Amino acid sequence: MTQFNRPTFTDYDTESFYDEIIDSRGEAWPGARLLVEAINSLAPDELRQRQESIDRALLRMGITFAVYGEKEGTEKIFPFDLVPRVIEAEEWSRIEAGLKQRIRAINLFINDVYHEQEIVRAGIVPAELIESAQSLREPCHGLNPPRGIWCHITGTDLIRHRDGQIYVLEDNLRCPSGVSYVLQNRQLMKRSFPQLFAASRVRPVIDYPSRLYETLSQLAPDHISDPTIVVLTPGIYNSAYYEHSFLAQQMGIELVEGRDLVVQNGFVHMRTTNGFRRVDVIYRRIDDNFLDPEAFRADSVLGVPGLMEVYRQGRVALVNAPGTGIADDKVIYAFVPDMIRYYLGEEVILPNVPTYVCQRQEDRDYVLAHLDELVVKAANEAGGYGMLIGPHATPEQRDQFATLIRENPRNYIAQPTLSLSRVPTLVGDHFEGRHVDLRPFILYGEDIWVLPGGLTRVALRRGSLVVNSSQGGGSKDTWVVAASGEETADSESAL
């Protein structure tokens, strides 16, 4: 077996970036001190052996994602680095409050879009931006989802800049994925550092499946005490199929495809070996367009014919509600701070990244003149696609995006190139800083609950700012340090 030197933080260089573990003086942040001391005290090769053990566990457990278009195969193991991100209790309290504020305002906005559009009449969000959004769903106008909630499950992407400020990068409101990796990462880390978890007072994440189940069950009609809940998946070739099956198993509910469901007598039923069984709540992991061929795409074979009419009648709940994608359009994202002020009358806790909307002539002129400085994003792309990182792009690539912007300005926004914070990452026999973001998961039921931490995605390629798994990224565990009196991770049991 190859012998490695002992990786320690003694010679770790933050390179003037904000680091989530080591401060600018080369010392550990308070919440990470025990972690740094523990790693520095390990015997030679021990950290590498623990990383290799985790890698084998990932392979054995089948923790994978799919990359569409890859020639070498569909499934890939999601890379994991065992140095976690650590968030102090006080900072997490502010993040949590900001996420709750944001999701309340976004929910009110979605409801407004599909009803009176008061925010448009107030001149805050231009009507043409809503009407031209690819994610606007005409069949959703006038809908009233159960409990008045549209976005029950949200994954909001956060980044930290060099100045230490946390910014919201984007909101994922349709079928946000990644929480299964949060839960599995935690179990792998607890097995590798069991004593360290208890000493570090890490807040638990183990109750997410039960919280999710509770959120789903609250959406069933009041007279149903034991609702039938299912997870609706597009099938095994979907990039997040592992997560679909994992969450269904953790909640103890059925994983179904569209062909397993049928509308009969005004209700949705599931085919079982004992005949048809009524379904009350559907946690759908299928995009709006494929949910119901009678309401959306007529050529869809993934959805359930007639589903939207049953939903409109209040006889089944859909999570998230169809139509929520209007608020995660990257152009609409630019207006979320205005939504917070308009609907809630509050100042924004978590700011957006400064954003130029290319639909505006003034913004477009600035973007075209500064493409070498900016990050340009297409309004409805995800996974790191449809994006130009100006400082790293060639002149030909910048010219190509300039043409795209001029041809369809509604489809593009631009943002400054921020210096994403970093976390030490094991590279061979030493640590190097790698850029990270954070995706906390928010559940909106009778109240709003935020999973402590979330998915820390890491750009494993040196210097890369793209953390998406489809672009070579991986993940890390996220440790939220508990405040005094809070429950901690030593109470967690294995999944």
VOGU-3710 file (C-alpha; in Angstrom, 3 decimals, decimal comma):
1> mtqfnrptft> 0,000/0,000/0,000  1,329/3,458/-0,858  2,673/5,308/2,167  1,616/8,922/2,686  2,870/11,655/4,946  0,569/12,759/7,733  -1,797/15,502/6,413  -1,940/18,327/8,981  -3,092/21,924/9,021  0,245/23,289/10,189
11> dydtesfyde> 1,335/24,208/6,670  -2,127/24,778/5,187  -2,354/27,979/3,133  -5,680/29,810/2,883  -4,212/31,845/-0,024  -6,166/34,950/1,066  -9,528/33,227/0,538  -12,117/33,044/3,303  -11,723/29,556/4,748  -14,504/27,822/6,697
21> iidsrgeawp> -12,049/25,957/8,973  -8,876/28,068/9,241  -8,886/31,839/9,775  -6,561/34,387/8,155  -4,016/33,961/10,983  -3,722/30,243/10,310  -5,706/29,273/13,412  -8,863/27,183/13,552  -12,185/28,936/13,946  -13,618/28,224/17,450
31> garllveain> -16,127/25,592/16,308  -13,461/23,750/14,294  -10,698/23,629/16,904  -11,454/20,114/18,111  -11,645/18,894/14,505  -8,280/20,395/13,621  -6,669/19,050/16,788  -8,053/15,572/16,131  -6,801/15,473/12,534  -3,391/16,870/13,489
41> slapdelrqr> -3,014/14,100/16,094  -3,725/11,175/13,738  -0,983/8,677/12,949  0,614/8,704/9,470  -1,691/7,195/6,833  -4,676/7,079/9,189  -6,605/9,922/7,583  -5,975/8,487/4,127  -7,155/5,073/5,323  -10,350/6,585/6,697
51> qesidrallr> -10,956/8,367/3,386  -10,416/5,118/1,487  -12,805/3,341/3,853  -15,464/5,966/3,153  -14,896/5,646/-0,604  -15,424/1,875/-0,377  -18,591/2,420/1,656  -19,950/4,809/-0,973  -19,379/2,204/-3,651  -20,916/-0,568/-1,556
61> mgitfavyge> -23,955/1,535/-0,619  -24,518/2,592/-4,226  -24,613/6,316/-3,445  -24,670/7,528/-7,025  -25,943/10,143/-9,414  -26,466/10,033/-13,171  -24,779/12,277/-15,713  -26,791/12,567/-18,893  -24,803/12,095/-22,076  -21,801/10,406/-20,471
71> kegtekifpf> -20,407/7,750/-22,806  -18,700/5,693/-20,135  -21,883/4,887/-18,269  -24,893/6,375/-16,544  -24,052/6,018/-12,863  -21,228/7,694/-10,957  -20,244/7,534/-7,305  -20,717/10,960/-5,741  -17,221/11,981/-4,500  -16,966/12,779/-0,798
81> dlvprvieae> -14,206/14,510/1,156  -13,960/13,788/4,859  -12,931/17,272/6,067  -16,295/18,844/6,977  -17,508/22,404/6,799  -18,191/23,876/10,260  -20,807/26,569/10,976  -20,992/28,310/14,356  -24,321/28,376/16,220  -24,733/32,158/16,066
91> ewsrieaglk> -24,106/32,316/12,338  -26,493/29,425/11,710  -29,246/31,252/13,599  -28,939/34,143/11,174  -28,895/31,827/8,137  -31,951/29,983/9,440  -33,883/33,220/10,018  -32,952/34,474/6,547  -34,079/31,270/4,850  -37,427/31,286/6,656
101> qrirainlfi> -37,976/34,910/5,678  -37,111/34,174/2,075  -39,356/31,157/1,667  -42,342/32,981/3,196  -41,984/35,792/0,676  -41,452/33,427/-2,258  -44,550/31,440/-1,332  -46,615/34,638/-1,265  -45,163/35,643/-4,631  -46,049/32,345/-6,307
111> ndvyheqeiv> -49,593/32,577/-4,981  -49,824/36,170/-6,201  -48,560/35,250/-9,686  -51,317/32,681/-10,124  -54,023/34,928/-8,690  -54,225/38,737/-8,540  -50,617/39,660/-9,477  -50,661/42,584/-7,087  -46,869/42,789/-7,135  -47,056/43,422/-10,875
121> ragivpaeli> -49,662/46,152/-10,485  -47,459/47,728/-7,825  -44,696/48,022/-10,441  -42,213/45,861/-8,541  -41,915/42,884/-10,912  -42,473/43,671/-14,616  -45,369/41,772/-16,162  -43,342/40,863/-19,253  -40,797/38,976/-17,130  -43,515/36,776/-15,662
131> esaqslrepc> -45,398/36,308/-18,931  -42,219/35,327/-20,797  -40,923/32,926/-18,132  -40,522/29,368/-19,422  -41,514/28,102/-15,978  -44,891/29,883/-15,911  -47,632/27,239/-15,983  -50,947/28,381/-17,413  -52,931/25,453/-15,875  -51,880/26,710/-12,421
141> hglnpprgiw> -53,735/30,026/-12,619  -56,383/30,100/-9,912  -55,065/27,041/-8,110  -55,324/26,932/-4,321  -52,928/24,290/-2,975  -53,618/22,603/0,376  -52,907/24,893/3,358  -52,034/27,635/0,874  -48,468/26,341/0,536  -46,792/26,095/-2,858
151> chitgtdlir> -43,151/25,374/-2,056  -43,064/22,714/0,659  -39,468/21,610/0,036  -36,783/24,085/-0,956  -33,046/23,798/-1,501  -31,522/27,276/-1,415  -27,907/27,638/-2,562  -25,708/29,900/-0,432  -22,180/31,116/-0,969  -19,749/33,119/1,135
161> hrdgqiyvle> -17,608/35,862/-0,421  -14,063/36,820/0,523  -15,470/39,501/2,859  -17,228/36,841/4,946  -20,750/37,812/3,823  -23,215/34,991/3,057  -25,203/35,502/-0,171  -28,112/33,603/-1,719  -26,993/32,283/-5,094  -30,272/30,703/-6,218
171> dnlrcpsgvs> -33,476/29,033/-5,037  -34,429/25,490/-6,061  -38,191/25,213/-5,725  -39,333/22,475/-8,099  -37,687/19,154/-7,237  -34,598/20,106/-5,184  -32,193/17,201/-4,742  -29,207/16,344/-2,578  -30,643/15,754/0,880  -29,961/12,001/0,695
181> yvlqnrqlmk> -26,245/12,796/0,427  -26,530/14,978/3,543  -27,929/12,054/5,518  -25,510/9,458/4,193  -22,496/11,758/4,524  -23,332/12,228/8,178  -23,442/8,504/8,856  -20,124/7,949/7,121  -18,493/10,725/9,129  -19,908/9,505/12,431
191> rsfpqlfaas> -18,406/6,094/11,802  -15,030/7,661/11,022  -14,951/10,151/13,935  -17,457/8,921/16,568  -15,850/10,521/19,633  -15,178/13,791/17,838  -18,878/14,225/17,022  -19,977/14,147/20,630  -17,179/16,493/21,700  -17,862/18,981/18,884
201> rvrpvidyps> -21,593/19,260/19,694  -22,762/18,815/16,109  -26,493/19,273/15,563  -28,246/16,170/14,183  -29,766/15,709/10,722  -31,193/12,223/11,286  -34,754/13,443/11,748  -35,129/14,842/8,222  -37,103/11,828/6,887  -39,550/11,990/9,809
211> rlyetlsqla> -39,888/15,751/9,401  -40,474/15,303/5,680  -43,114/12,645/6,326  -44,840/14,938/8,818  -44,833/17,785/6,299  -46,344/15,550/3,629  -48,985/14,062/5,918  -50,156/17,530/7,004  -51,305/18,178/3,435  -53,844/15,363/3,361
221> pdhisdptiv> -57,544/16,202/3,827  -58,422/16,768/7,477  -60,730/13,749/7,714  -57,939/11,316/6,733  -55,958/10,282/9,803  -53,630/7,843/8,051  -52,976/9,212/4,553  -51,408/7,207/1,770  -48,295/9,026/0,622  -46,081/8,080/-2,328
231> vltpgiynsa> -42,881/9,312/-3,975  -43,407/9,724/-7,727  -40,194/9,146/-9,704  -39,493/9,313/-13,447  -37,631/6,006/-13,062  -34,180/4,507/-12,741  -32,585/6,661/-15,432  -33,278/9,923/-13,629  -30,147/11,615/-12,218  -31,555/11,621/-8,676
241> yyehsflaqq> -33,172/8,174/-8,663  -30,975/7,034/-5,788  -32,427/9,829/-3,666  -36,004/9,036/-4,665  -35,676/5,425/-3,555  -33,693/6,327/-0,443  -36,258/8,832/0,842  -39,176/6,506/0,119  -37,420/3,756/2,060  -36,582/6,084/4,968
251> mgielvegrd> -40,180/7,315/5,226  -41,648/3,834/4,814  -43,795/4,807/1,823  -44,135/3,506/-1,723  -41,901/4,584/-4,592  -44,036/4,709/-7,733  -43,799/5,654/-11,381  -46,567/7,246/-13,424  -47,669/3,867/-14,754  -48,405/2,751/-11,168
261> lvvqngfvhm> -51,013/5,488/-10,690  -54,399/5,982/-12,308  -57,257/8,459/-11,945  -60,556/6,734/-11,176  -63,832/8,211/-9,936  -62,255/11,591/-9,320  -59,350/10,336/-7,179  -55,805/9,112/-7,738  -55,255/5,407/-7,076  -52,168/3,243/-6,860
271> rttngfrrvd> -52,038/-0,210/-8,346  -51,178/-2,833/-5,730  -51,232/-6,631/-5,567  -54,491/-6,278/-3,621  -56,148/-3,975/-6,122  -56,368/-0,192/-6,280  -55,573/1,974/-3,261  -56,403/5,664/-3,009  -53,432/8,052/-2,840  -53,734/11,250/-0,788
281> viyrriddnf> -50,317/12,921/-1,107  -47,766/12,694/-3,917  -44,181/13,800/-3,337  -43,421/14,260/-6,990  -39,864/14,210/-8,326  -41,071/14,829/-11,886  -40,927/18,204/-13,610  -44,224/20,021/-14,145  -44,208/19,440/-17,897  -44,348/15,660/-17,463
291> ldpeafrads> -46,857/15,418/-14,598  -50,051/15,154/-16,607  -50,248/14,769/-20,394  -53,744/16,210/-20,355  -52,588/19,473/-18,741  -48,985/19,881/-19,868  -46,947/17,938/-22,446  -49,233/15,627/-24,375  -46,351/13,297/-25,246  -45,372/12,615/-21,620
301> vlgvpglmev> -45,379/8,950/-20,613  -43,998/9,676/-17,132  -47,027/11,310/-15,557  -50,648/10,507/-14,756  -53,463/11,517/-17,145  -56,064/13,567/-15,276  -53,856/14,245/-12,247  -54,135/18,033/-12,430  -57,936/17,985/-12,396  -57,930/15,829/-9,245
311> yrqgrvalvn> -55,416/18,247/-7,730  -57,520/21,256/-8,697  -60,492/19,647/-6,935  -58,445/19,262/-3,730  -58,598/15,461/-3,768  -54,849/14,885/-3,851  -51,885/16,990/-2,696  -48,791/17,518/-4,862  -45,440/18,385/-3,312  -44,059/20,751/-4,473
321> apgtgiaddk> -47,095/22,333/-6,054  -46,974/22,655/-9,850  -45,993/26,137/-10,936  -43,403/26,839/-8,240  -40,692/27,043/-10,889  -41,785/30,596/-11,691  -39,824/31,696/-8,610  -36,585/29,858/-9,348  -36,230/31,416/-12,781  -32,851/33,137/-12,432
331> viyafvpdmi> -34,275/36,438/-13,666  -37,141/36,379/-11,169  -34,547/35,551/-8,477  -33,200/39,085/-8,843  -36,475/40,426/-7,422  -36,685/38,287/-4,253  -35,337/41,076/-1,994  -38,117/43,303/-3,354  -40,627/40,524/-2,642  -39,480/40,365/0,977
341> ryylgeevil> -39,967/44,108/1,430  -43,310/44,118/-0,415  -45,008/41,090/1,143  -43,411/41,034/4,596  -42,433/44,649/5,157  -39,025/43,506/6,405  -35,430/44,207/5,514  -33,567/41,345/3,867  -31,540/39,117/6,193  -29,698/37,141/3,496
351> pnvptyvcqr> -28,882/39,294/0,453  -28,819/38,153/-3,150  -25,623/38,189/-5,139  -25,704/41,547/-7,010  -27,437/40,725/-10,293  -27,696/42,382/-13,699  -30,916/41,582/-15,579  -30,087/41,614/-19,275  -33,683/42,413/-20,182  -32,960/45,925/-18,880
361> qedrdyvlah> -31,123/47,994/-21,476  -28,815/49,626/-18,931  -27,880/46,299/-17,352  -27,410/44,667/-20,759  -25,055/47,398/-21,955  -22,947/47,006/-18,814  -22,836/43,211/-19,109  -21,782/43,286/-22,762  -18,999/45,737/-21,923  -17,715/43,675/-18,972
371> ldelvvkaan> -18,073/40,037/-20,038  -14,462/39,410/-19,053  -15,351/40,210/-15,418  -18,778/38,641/-14,946  -20,510/35,282/-14,586  -23,375/34,997/-17,087  -26,201/32,502/-16,499  -29,132/31,330/-18,577  -32,453/31,823/-16,802  -33,636/28,214/-16,876
381> eaggygmlig> -30,471/26,119/-16,918  -29,091/24,140/-13,970  -26,183/21,902/-13,058  -23,541/24,388/-14,185  -24,769/24,357/-17,791  -25,565/27,443/-19,873  -23,043/29,493/-17,910  -20,067/31,675/-18,802  -17,376/32,435/-16,221  -15,984/35,502/-17,928
391> phatpeqrdq> -12,504/35,714/-16,359  -11,825/32,070/-17,285  -13,450/32,147/-20,730  -11,790/32,556/-24,114  -12,524/35,597/-26,308  -14,462/33,279/-28,632  -16,651/32,058/-25,780  -17,350/35,613/-24,636  -18,258/36,611/-28,187  -20,634/33,664/-28,394
401> fatlirenpr> -22,412/34,691/-25,186  -22,584/38,311/-26,344  -24,497/37,108/-29,386  -26,816/34,971/-27,248  -27,544/37,896/-24,932  -28,359/40,244/-27,819  -30,637/37,646/-29,429  -32,536/36,761/-26,256  -31,802/39,189/-23,398  -34,722/37,837/-21,308
411> nyiaqptlsl> -32,873/34,558/-20,914  -29,739/35,925/-19,215  -28,527/37,473/-16,005  -24,973/38,345/-14,969  -23,262/38,563/-11,605  -19,824/39,593/-10,326  -17,264/36,821/-10,054  -17,220/36,215/-6,313  -14,390/34,571/-4,416  -16,218/31,557/-2,997
421> srvptlvgdh> -15,064/30,479/0,437  -13,010/27,316/0,726  -12,628/24,286/2,961  -9,446/22,209/3,348  -9,718/19,115/1,145  -7,539/16,018/1,132  -5,395/15,945/-2,018  -2,882/13,091/-2,018  -0,956/13,400/1,237  -1,832/17,004/2,098
431> fegrhvdlrp> -4,666/19,533/2,329  -5,534/22,094/-0,307  -8,335/24,639/-0,241  -11,296/23,927/-2,519  -14,250/26,248/-3,171  -17,630/25,339/-1,671  -21,248/26,378/-1,570  -24,040/25,272/0,756  -27,549/23,996/0,034  -29,726/23,987/3,160
441> filygediwv> -33,093/22,238/2,869  -36,252/23,935/4,111  -39,567/22,209/4,872  -42,724/24,333/4,886  -45,654/22,675/6,648  -47,583/24,027/9,619  -44,350/25,855/10,364  -41,045/26,312/8,548  -38,145/24,045/9,566  -34,580/24,248/8,283
451> lpggltrval> -32,331/21,183/8,307  -29,262/22,127/10,406  -26,506/22,400/7,834  -27,314/21,018/4,423  -25,291/19,834/1,467  -21,844/21,384/1,182  -20,786/20,930/-2,427  -17,101/21,220/-3,221  -15,334/22,001/-6,499  -12,716/19,243/-6,475
461> rrgslvvnss> -10,813/20,654/-9,429  -8,137/23,103/-8,309  -9,255/26,692/-8,883  -12,706/25,699/-10,127  -15,748/27,651/-8,958  -18,260/25,096/-10,309  -19,380/22,766/-7,521  -22,073/20,800/-9,396  -21,649/17,027/-9,411  -22,234/16,992/-13,176
471> qgggskdtwv> -19,200/19,285/-13,534  -16,778/17,303/-11,369  -17,854/18,459/-7,920  -18,232/16,426/-4,751  -19,595/16,920/-1,261  -18,651/17,327/2,386  -20,483/16,891/5,651  -21,761/20,124/7,204  -21,392/20,541/10,962  -23,631/23,098/12,648
481> vaasgeetad> -22,344/23,617/16,170  -25,170/23,424/18,695  -25,959/26,324/20,963  -26,125/25,729/24,684  -28,952/23,310/25,543  -29,556/22,102/21,976  -29,662/18,436/20,977  -26,446/17,219/19,382  -25,275/14,503/16,981  -24,285/11,986/19,630
491> sesal> -28,010/11,138/19,898  -28,207/10,104/16,232  -28,587/6,474/15,297  -27,638/4,811/12,034  -29,931/5,152/9,058
//
